[in-house]
Amino acid sequence: MSGNSLLIDTNIALYLLNGDTTIAELLNGRDVHVSFITELELLGFQDIKEEDRSIIEELLNNCIIVDLNQAIKRITINLKQKYKLKLPDAIIAATSIYMNLPLISADKDFDRISDLQFIRYEI
C-alpha cells in the first residue's frame, strides 16, 4: 500500500463529521480507508436524520471501504483471543494489519496490539 494511505476508526470519522479541522488536515490528500464495520456503525445510528445520513454517505463515498474476507477473519480471531478486544475493534485492527495500513484512532485499546501500525489521536 501507498505511504499516503490510512485506515480510520469510527471515532475519527465522527470527529471529521463534527468539523475537527486537525483530522481534516491530516486526511487531506490521502487515500482514506474504512472497515465495513465503520460504515455500519456510522449508518446504523438509531434515529439518524436524513441530512446526517447524506453527509455520512458523502464521506463514505470518498473513502475506500474494505469488506470482510477470510484473511481478515483469521486475523480478527487471533486478535480477539490474544487481546480480548471487542469484535468491532478486532475487525478494524485486523483490517489495518491485513491491508498493511496505519490505523488512526482515539481508542487507546489499540496501543496493546504489537502487530498494528497505530497512530493514536488525542484531542
C-alpha positions in Angstrom: 0.0 0.0 0.0 1.0 3.6 -0.5 2.6 5.6 2.2 -0.2 8.1 1.5 -2.9 5.7 2.8 -4.6 5.4 6.2 -7.3 3.3 7.8 -9.5 5.4 10.1 -11.5 4.2 13.1 -15.1 5.1 13.5 -14.3 7.8 16.1 -12.0 9.5 13.6 -14.8 9.6 11.1 -17.1 11.1 13.7 -14.6 13.8 14.6 -14.3 14.6 10.9 -18.1 14.7 10.5 -18.2 17.1 13.5 -15.8 19.5 12.0 -12.4 18.6 13.5 -10.0 20.6 11.4 -6.9 18.8 12.6 -8.3 15.5 11.3 -9.4 17.1 8.1 -5.9 18.5 7.5 -4.3 15.1 8.4 -6.6 13.2 5.9 -6.4 15.8 3.2 -4.9 14.4 0.0 -4.6 10.8 1.5 -6.3 7.6 0.4 -8.6 7.1 3.3 -9.8 3.5 4.0 -12.5 2.4 6.4 -13.6 -1.0 7.5 -17.1 -2.1 6.6 -17.6 -2.0 10.4 -17.1 1.8 10.4 -19.6 2.0 7.6 -22.2 0.0 9.5 -21.5 1.9 12.8 -21.9 5.3 11.1 -25.0 4.5 9.1 -26.5 2.4 11.9 -27.1 5.2 14.4 -30.6 5.0 15.8 -32.8 7.9 14.8 -30.3 9.1 12.2 -31.7 12.1 10.3 -31.8 12.0 6.5 -29.5 15.1 6.3 -26.9 13.3 8.5 -27.2 10.1 6.5 -26.5 12.1 3.3 -23.4 13.7 4.9 -22.1 10.3 6.2 -22.7 8.7 2.7 -20.8 11.5 1.1 -17.9 10.9 3.5 -18.0 7.2 2.8 -18.1 7.7 -1.0 -14.8 9.5 -0.6 -13.3 6.5 1.3 -12.2 3.1 0.2 -14.4 0.6 2.1 -12.7 -2.7 3.0 -15.0 -5.6 3.2 -14.6 -8.7 5.3 -12.6 -11.6 3.8 -11.1 -14.9 5.0 -7.7 -13.3 5.9 -9.3 -10.6 7.9 -11.5 -13.2 9.7 -8.4 -15.2 10.7 -6.6 -12.1 12.0 -9.7 -11.0 13.9 -10.0 -14.3 15.6 -6.3 -14.2 16.6 -6.6 -10.6 17.9 -9.8 -11.4 19.9 -8.1 -14.3 21.6 -4.8 -12.6 22.3 -6.0 -9.1 23.3 -9.6 -9.7 24.4 -10.9 -6.9 22.1 -14.5 -6.1 21.3 -15.4 -7.6 18.0 -15.7 -4.3 16.1 -12.3 -3.2 17.3 -10.7 -6.6 16.5 -12.1 -6.4 12.9 -10.9 -2.8 12.4 -7.4 -3.7 13.8 -7.3 -6.9 11.6 -8.3 -4.8 8.6 -5.4 -2.5 9.3 -2.9 -5.4 9.7 -4.2 -7.1 6.6 -4.0 -4.0 4.4 -0.7 -3.0 6.0 -2.0 0.4 6.7 -1.6 2.6 9.7 -4.7 2.8 11.8 -5.6 6.2 13.3 -8.0 6.2 16.3 -8.6 7.9 19.6 -9.1 4.4 21.2 -6.2 3.7 23.4 -7.0 0.0 23.5 -5.3 -0.3 20.1 -2.0 0.6 21.8 -1.8 -3.0 23.1 -1.6 -4.6 19.7 2.0 -5.2 18.8 1.4 -6.1 15.1 -0.5 -2.9 14.5 0.8 0.4 12.9 -1.2 2.6 15.3 -1.5 6.4 15.4 -3.4 7.5 18.5 -5.3 10.7 18.0 -5.6 12.8 21.1 -7.9 15.7 21.4 
